[in-house]
């Protein structure tokens, strides 16, 4: 299972394209969000696994 998402950004500089530094920032931000979501999913899986394990004792 993979999480899939989208991120929309808009320039406050009317009619101006994003510069390379902006794109790098967006990429870094998207990667950080993906890692946070993956960590949350793994944490939830661990909690569920521990709960199931406690029932088997």
Backbone atoms as SQL, in Angstrom:
CREATE TABLE atoms (id INTEGER PRIMARY KEY, chain TEXT, resi INTEGER, resn TEXT, atom TEXT, x REAL, y REAL, z REAL);
INSERT INTO atoms VALUES
  (1, 'A', 1, 'UNK', 'N', 0.839, -1.195, 0.000),
  (2, 'A', 1, 'UNK', 'CA', 0.000, 0.000, 0.000),
  (3, 'A', 1, 'UNK', 'C', 0.874, 1.245, 0.000),
  (4, 'A', 2, 'UNK', 'N', 0.595, 2.139, -0.917),
  (5, 'A', 2, 'UNK', 'CA', 1.312, 3.400, -0.967),
  (6, 'A', 2, 'UNK', 'C', 0.340, 4.536, -0.778),
  (7, 'A', 3, 'UNK', 'N', 0.792, 5.529, -0.035),
  (8, 'A', 3, 'UNK', 'CA', 0.002, 6.743, 0.098),
  (9, 'A', 3, 'UNK', 'C', 0.259, 7.603, -1.126),
  (10, 'A', 4, 'UNK', 'N', -0.785, 8.236, -1.607),
  (11, 'A', 4, 'UNK', 'CA', -0.652, 9.100, -2.768),
  (12, 'A', 4, 'UNK', 'C', -1.314, 10.416, -2.436),
  (13, 'A', 5, 'UNK', 'N', -0.671, 11.493, -2.763),
  (14, 'A', 5, 'UNK', 'CA', -1.249, 12.786, -2.448),
  (15, 'A', 5, 'UNK', 'C', -0.848, 13.817, -3.480),
  (16, 'A', 6, 'UNK', 'N', -1.356, 14.988, -3.281),
  (17, 'A', 6, 'UNK', 'CA', -1.052, 16.103, -4.174),
  (18, 'A', 6, 'UNK', 'C', -0.805, 17.342, -3.336),
  (19, 'A', 7, 'UNK', 'N', 0.014, 18.202, -3.859),
  (20, 'A', 7, 'UNK', 'CA', 0.304, 19.459, -3.191),
  (21, 'A', 7, 'UNK', 'C', 0.163, 20.564, -4.241),
  (22, 'A', 8, 'UNK', 'N', -0.640, 21.538, -3.935),
  (23, 'A', 8, 'UNK', 'CA', -0.825, 22.663, -4.854),
  (24, 'A', 8, 'UNK', 'C', -0.152, 23.893, -4.253),
  (25, 'A', 9, 'UNK', 'N', 0.560, 24.605, -5.069),
  (26, 'A', 9, 'UNK', 'CA', 1.214, 25.839, -4.627),
  (27, 'A', 9, 'UNK', 'C', 0.863, 26.953, -5.599),
  (28, 'A', 10, 'UNK', 'N', 0.853, 28.144, -5.077),
  (29, 'A', 10, 'UNK', 'CA', 0.520, 29.305, -5.893),
  (30, 'A', 10, 'UNK', 'C', 1.492, 30.425, -5.548),
  (31, 'A', 11, 'UNK', 'N', 1.956, 31.097, -6.543),
  (32, 'A', 11, 'UNK', 'CA', 2.902, 32.187, -6.332),
  (33, 'A', 11, 'UNK', 'C', 2.174, 33.452, -5.898),
  (34, 'A', 12, 'UNK', 'N', 2.734, 34.103, -4.890),
  (35, 'A', 12, 'UNK', 'CA', 2.173, 35.389, -4.469),
  (36, 'A', 12, 'UNK', 'C', 2.685, 36.515, -5.369),
  (37, 'A', 13, 'UNK', 'N', 3.659, 36.174, -6.204),
  (38, 'A', 13, 'UNK', 'CA', 4.196, 37.139, -7.165),
  (39, 'A', 13, 'UNK', 'C', 3.436, 36.963, -8.471),
  (40, 'A', 14, 'UNK', 'N', 2.444, 37.757, -8.675),
  (41, 'A', 14, 'UNK', 'CA', 1.538, 37.622, -9.811),
  (42, 'A', 14, 'UNK', 'C', 2.298, 37.490, -11.130),
  (43, 'A', 15, 'UNK', 'N', 2.006, 36.398, -11.833),
  (44, 'A', 15, 'UNK', 'CA', 2.585, 36.190, -13.154),
  (45, 'A', 15, 'UNK', 'C', 4.033, 35.748, -13.155),
  (46, 'A', 16, 'UNK', 'N', 4.622, 35.536, -12.000),
  (47, 'A', 16, 'UNK', 'CA', 6.035, 35.146, -11.926),
  (48, 'A', 16, 'UNK', 'C', 6.152, 33.633, -11.797),
  (49, 'A', 17, 'UNK', 'N', 7.098, 33.070, -12.511),
  (50, 'A', 17, 'UNK', 'CA', 7.376, 31.641, -12.396),
  (51, 'A', 17, 'UNK', 'C', 8.141, 31.372, -11.107),
  (52, 'A', 18, 'UNK', 'N', 8.053, 30.129, -10.656),
  (53, 'A', 18, 'UNK', 'CA', 8.848, 29.734, -9.501),
  (54, 'A', 18, 'UNK', 'C', 10.306, 29.614, -9.917),
  (55, 'A', 19, 'UNK', 'N', 11.188, 29.966, -9.005),
  (56, 'A', 19, 'UNK', 'CA', 12.618, 29.812, -9.273),
  (57, 'A', 19, 'UNK', 'C', 13.059, 28.437, -8.768),
  (58, 'A', 20, 'UNK', 'N', 14.255, 28.036, -9.142),
  (59, 'A', 20, 'UNK', 'CA', 14.772, 26.714, -8.777),
  (60, 'A', 20, 'UNK', 'C', 14.739, 26.486, -7.266),
  (61, 'A', 21, 'UNK', 'N', 15.065, 27.498, -6.487),
  (62, 'A', 21, 'UNK', 'CA', 15.047, 27.358, -5.023),
  (63, 'A', 21, 'UNK', 'C', 13.638, 27.063, -4.518),
  (64, 'A', 22, 'UNK', 'N', 12.638, 27.662, -5.145),
  (65, 'A', 22, 'UNK', 'CA', 11.245, 27.379, -4.772),
  (66, 'A', 22, 'UNK', 'C', 10.921, 25.910, -5.023),
  (67, 'A', 23, 'UNK', 'N', 11.310, 25.420, -6.189),
  (68, 'A', 23, 'UNK', 'CA', 11.016, 24.035, -6.555),
  (69, 'A', 23, 'UNK', 'C', 11.720, 23.056, -5.621),
  (70, 'A', 24, 'UNK', 'N', 12.950, 23.385, -5.239),
  (71, 'A', 24, 'UNK', 'CA', 13.676, 22.539, -4.288),
  (72, 'A', 24, 'UNK', 'C', 12.970, 22.530, -2.934),
  (73, 'A', 25, 'UNK', 'N', 12.484, 23.684, -2.505),
  (74, 'A', 25, 'UNK', 'CA', 11.751, 23.774, -1.242),
  (75, 'A', 25, 'UNK', 'C', 10.480, 22.934, -1.297),
  (76, 'A', 26, 'UNK', 'N', 9.734, 23.023, -2.391),
  (77, 'A', 26, 'UNK', 'CA', 8.501, 22.246, -2.537),
  (78, 'A', 26, 'UNK', 'C', 8.804, 20.745, -2.510),
  (79, 'A', 27, 'UNK', 'N', 9.865, 20.350, -3.180),
  (80, 'A', 27, 'UNK', 'CA', 10.251, 18.946, -3.210),
  (81, 'A', 27, 'UNK', 'C', 10.627, 18.454, -1.815),
  (82, 'A', 28, 'UNK', 'N', 11.398, 19.255, -1.100),
  (83, 'A', 28, 'UNK', 'CA', 11.786, 18.897, 0.265),
  (84, 'A', 28, 'UNK', 'C', 10.568, 18.804, 1.164),
  (85, 'A', 29, 'UNK', 'N', 9.679, 19.759, 1.047),
  (86, 'A', 29, 'UNK', 'CA', 8.460, 19.755, 1.855),
  (87, 'A', 29, 'UNK', 'C', 7.617, 18.516, 1.558),
  (88, 'A', 30, 'UNK', 'N', 7.454, 18.190, 0.292),
  (89, 'A', 30, 'UNK', 'CA', 6.672, 17.013, -0.090),
  (90, 'A', 30, 'UNK', 'C', 7.307, 15.740, 0.462),
  (91, 'A', 31, 'UNK', 'N', 8.623, 15.652, 0.409),
  (92, 'A', 31, 'UNK', 'CA', 9.310, 14.479, 0.950),
  (93, 'A', 31, 'UNK', 'C', 9.134, 14.379, 2.460),
  (94, 'A', 32, 'UNK', 'N', 9.218, 15.498, 3.159),
  (95, 'A', 32, 'UNK', 'CA', 9.036, 15.500, 4.615),
  (96, 'A', 32, 'UNK', 'C', 7.619, 15.079, 4.990),
  (97, 'A', 33, 'UNK', 'N', 6.643, 15.564, 4.255),
  (98, 'A', 33, 'UNK', 'CA', 5.249, 15.180, 4.515),
  (99, 'A', 33, 'UNK', 'C', 5.070, 13.684, 4.255),
  (100, 'A', 34, 'UNK', 'N', 5.654, 13.185, 3.178),
  (101, 'A', 34, 'UNK', 'CA', 5.555, 11.755, 2.866),
  (102, 'A', 34, 'UNK', 'C', 6.174, 10.913, 3.978),
  (103, 'A', 35, 'UNK', 'N', 7.319, 11.343, 4.490),
  (104, 'A', 35, 'UNK', 'CA', 7.953, 10.612, 5.589),
  (105, 'A', 35, 'UNK', 'C', 7.094, 10.647, 6.845),
  (106, 'A', 36, 'UNK', 'N', 6.509, 11.788, 7.146),
  (107, 'A', 36, 'UNK', 'CA', 5.646, 11.903, 8.324),
  (108, 'A', 36, 'UNK', 'C', 4.426, 10.995, 8.196),
  (109, 'A', 37, 'UNK', 'N', 3.834, 10.943, 7.017),
  (110, 'A', 37, 'UNK', 'CA', 2.683, 10.067, 6.797),
  (111, 'A', 37, 'UNK', 'C', 3.075, 8.596, 6.900),
  (112, 'A', 38, 'UNK', 'N', 4.221, 8.255, 6.351),
  (113, 'A', 38, 'UNK', 'CA', 4.699, 6.873, 6.436),
  (114, 'A', 38, 'UNK', 'C', 4.974, 6.492, 7.892),
  (115, 'A', 39, 'UNK', 'N', 5.594, 7.391, 8.645),
  (116, 'A', 39, 'UNK', 'CA', 5.854, 7.122, 10.062),
  (117, 'A', 39, 'UNK', 'C', 4.561, 6.948, 10.837),
  (118, 'A', 40, 'UNK', 'N', 3.573, 7.760, 10.548),
  (119, 'A', 40, 'UNK', 'CA', 2.277, 7.636, 11.222),
  (120, 'A', 40, 'UNK', 'C', 1.639, 6.289, 10.901),
  (121, 'A', 41, 'UNK', 'N', 1.732, 5.868, 9.660),
  (122, 'A', 41, 'UNK', 'CA', 1.179, 4.581, 9.251),
  (123, 'A', 41, 'UNK', 'C', 1.908, 3.431, 9.944),
  (124, 'A', 42, 'UNK', 'N', 3.230, 3.500, 9.989),
  (125, 'A', 42, 'UNK', 'CA', 4.009, 2.458, 10.654),
  (126, 'A', 42, 'UNK', 'C', 3.708, 2.407, 12.148),
  (127, 'A', 43, 'UNK', 'N', 3.549, 3.563, 12.758),
  (128, 'A', 43, 'UNK', 'CA', 3.210, 3.620, 14.178),
  (129, 'A', 43, 'UNK', 'C', 1.859, 2.974, 14.426),
  (130, 'A', 44, 'UNK', 'N', 0.896, 3.274, 13.586),
  (131, 'A', 44, 'UNK', 'CA', -0.436, 2.678, 13.725),
  (132, 'A', 44, 'UNK', 'C', -0.376, 1.163, 13.556),
  (133, 'A', 45, 'UNK', 'N', 0.403, 0.699, 12.598),
  (134, 'A', 45, 'UNK', 'CA', 0.564, -0.743, 12.394),
  (135, 'A', 45, 'UNK', 'C', 1.203, -1.406, 13.610),
  (136, 'A', 46, 'UNK', 'N', 2.190, -0.743, 14.202),
  (137, 'A', 46, 'UNK', 'CA', 2.852, -1.280, 15.385),
  (138, 'A', 46, 'UNK', 'C', 1.883, -1.361, 16.560),
  (139, 'A', 47, 'UNK', 'N', 1.089, -0.338, 16.747),
  (140, 'A', 47, 'UNK', 'CA', 0.092, -0.334, 17.825),
  (141, 'A', 47, 'UNK', 'C', -0.889, -1.489, 17.638),
  (142, 'A', 48, 'UNK', 'N', -1.376, -1.660, 16.424),
  (143, 'A', 48, 'UNK', 'CA', -2.318, -2.749, 16.152),
  (144, 'A', 48, 'UNK', 'C', -1.667, -4.110, 16.364),
  (145, 'A', 49, 'UNK', 'N', -0.424, -4.240, 15.947),
  (146, 'A', 49, 'UNK', 'CA', 0.295, -5.498, 16.119),
  (147, 'A', 49, 'UNK', 'C', 0.473, -5.824, 17.599),
  (148, 'A', 50, 'UNK', 'N', 0.811, -4.830, 18.391),
  (149, 'A', 50, 'UNK', 'CA', 0.974, -5.045, 19.834),
  (150, 'A', 50, 'UNK', 'C', -0.351, -5.401, 20.493),
  (151, 'A', 51, 'UNK', 'N', -1.425, -4.777, 20.046),
  (152, 'A', 51, 'UNK', 'CA', -2.743, -5.113, 20.594),
  (153, 'A', 51, 'UNK', 'C', -3.105, -6.558, 20.280),
  (154, 'A', 52, 'UNK', 'N', -2.878, -6.979, 19.047),
  (155, 'A', 52, 'UNK', 'CA', -3.169, -8.362, 18.668),
  (156, 'A', 52, 'UNK', 'C', -2.281, -9.335, 19.431),
  (157, 'A', 53, 'UNK', 'N', -1.027, -8.970, 19.600),
  (158, 'A', 53, 'UNK', 'CA', -0.095, -9.817, 20.330),
  (159, 'A', 53, 'UNK', 'C', -0.534, -9.989, 21.784),
  (160, 'A', 54, 'UNK', 'N', -1.066, -8.938, 22.372),
  (161, 'A', 54, 'UNK', 'CA', -1.509, -9.027, 23.769),
  (162, 'A', 54, 'UNK', 'C', -2.700, -9.968, 23.913),
  (163, 'A', 55, 'UNK', 'N', -3.509, -10.117, 22.876),
  (164, 'A', 55, 'UNK', 'CA', -4.640, -11.042, 22.918),
  (165, 'A', 55, 'UNK', 'C', -4.182, -12.497, 22.833),
  (166, 'A', 56, 'UNK', 'N', -3.027, -12.719, 22.241),
  (167, 'A', 56, 'UNK', 'CA', -2.512, -14.077, 22.059),
  (168, 'A', 56, 'UNK', 'C', -1.748, -14.596, 23.270),
  (169, 'A', 57, 'UNK', 'N', -1.630, -13.807, 24.303),
  (170, 'A', 57, 'UNK', 'CA', -0.887, -14.243, 25.496),
  (171, 'A', 57, 'UNK', 'C', -1.776, -14.954, 26.455);
